[in-house]
Amino acid sequence: MAKNRHEELGLTNEDVLHIFETMLMARRIDERMWLLNRAGKIPFVISCQGQEAAQVGAAYALDNGKDWIAPYYRDMGVVLHFGMTAKDLMLSAFAKAEDPNSGGRQMPGHFGQRKNRIITGSSPVTTQLPHAVGVALAAKMNKEDFITFVTLGEGSSNQGDFHEGMNFAGVHKLPTVIMVENNKYAISVPIEKQLACVNVSDRAIGYGMPGVTVDGTDPLEVYKVVKEAADRARRGEGPSLVETICYRLTAHSSDDDQRQYRDSEELEKEKKSDPIPKFAIYLKEVGILTEEIEKEMEERIMKEVNEATDYAENAAYAEPESALLHVYAEKGGNE
């Protein structure tokens, strides 16, 4: 009898259930944030919906006990696997003092948590790529046993930071994996108006690294290629570029009107490739996900999301004076 696809990749039944649960957690947190935004309780949402398979499949291929990650603003699935919680993410959405990313100073999606090796992100897109490459250089210089992983949207791959970071990583054969989550739109600009080449991965050869394009709605396919790239980096063979083809199922952000640049027919067509029901079908076909397990998982997730929402909504805001912290060097401190 042939092995199931996940077993061929060395993943257990428990592994794929954990991947599915993390994808589902990201989706349910995201959906709750949209409701809170529309109710006027939080100011901004930038969504992961449609990209959870790429995020969690890739994160699962890394070592979340030692690797460093530089995620981009949609990467809720990545940061959940690396140790952030629903409460952490809700505190960020409500901009409360306990927000571990920035103490309420940054917009949601600006992830950063030292204890979980999440490198702080910034608002200008793609700046995280040179940061990840720099941390990978430190790993190589100090002969430390970790790699870096950085993500970005395909629109970001047209920025100067992408090309500078790619070139530096390639020249110095740095232990890093660069993953582009190609969701087919750079805000309102469709992919065909962004690239002169067919795939973002076609650019890899110019920087002396392998490039691969993969179905970003299939977490097992993403796991496979990112694992290969991570193993390559650990062997000292340098960086890789992975492009995951997915689709953004929501507007660019809660401030965007997607009706101005794509029609409902396109959106309905793409929803048929929604990675969560798609992966659920696979898990049910191989007898891993039963109705009972799925129901218990949903209840557990929603309990955590509800508790995180209540906690964050009632948590304290930062003191106004704290806005001056971390701006200038503070006397006698390493804070």
Secondary structure as GFF3:
##gff-version 3
##sequence-region A 1 335
A	DSSP	alpha_helix	5	8	.	.	.	ID=ss1
A	DSSP	alpha_helix	13	38	.	.	.	ID=ss2
A	DSSP	alpha_helix	52	60	.	.	.	ID=ss3
A	DSSP	beta_strand	68	70	.	.	.	ID=ss4
A	DSSP	alpha_helix	76	81	.	.	.	ID=ss5
A	DSSP	alpha_helix	86	93	.	.	.	ID=ss6
A	DSSP	three_ten_helix	114	116	.	.	.	ID=ss7
A	DSSP	alpha_helix	128	141	.	.	.	ID=ss8
A	DSSP	beta_strand	148	153	.	.	.	ID=ss9
A	DSSP	three_ten_helix	154	158	.	.	.	ID=ss10
A	DSSP	alpha_helix	160	171	.	.	.	ID=ss11
A	DSSP	beta_strand	176	182	.	.	.	ID=ss12
A	DSSP	beta_strand	185	186	.	.	.	ID=ss13
A	DSSP	beta_strand	189	190	.	.	.	ID=ss14
A	DSSP	three_ten_helix	191	193	.	.	.	ID=ss15
A	DSSP	three_ten_helix	200	207	.	.	.	ID=ss16
A	DSSP	beta_strand	211	215	.	.	.	ID=ss17
A	DSSP	alpha_helix	219	234	.	.	.	ID=ss18
A	DSSP	beta_strand	240	245	.	.	.	ID=ss19
A	DSSP	three_ten_helix	258	260	.	.	.	ID=ss20
A	DSSP	alpha_helix	264	270	.	.	.	ID=ss21
A	DSSP	three_ten_helix	271	273	.	.	.	ID=ss22
A	DSSP	alpha_helix	275	285	.	.	.	ID=ss23
A	DSSP	alpha_helix	291	314	.	.	.	ID=ss24
A	DSSP	three_ten_helix	320	324	.	.	.	ID=ss25
###
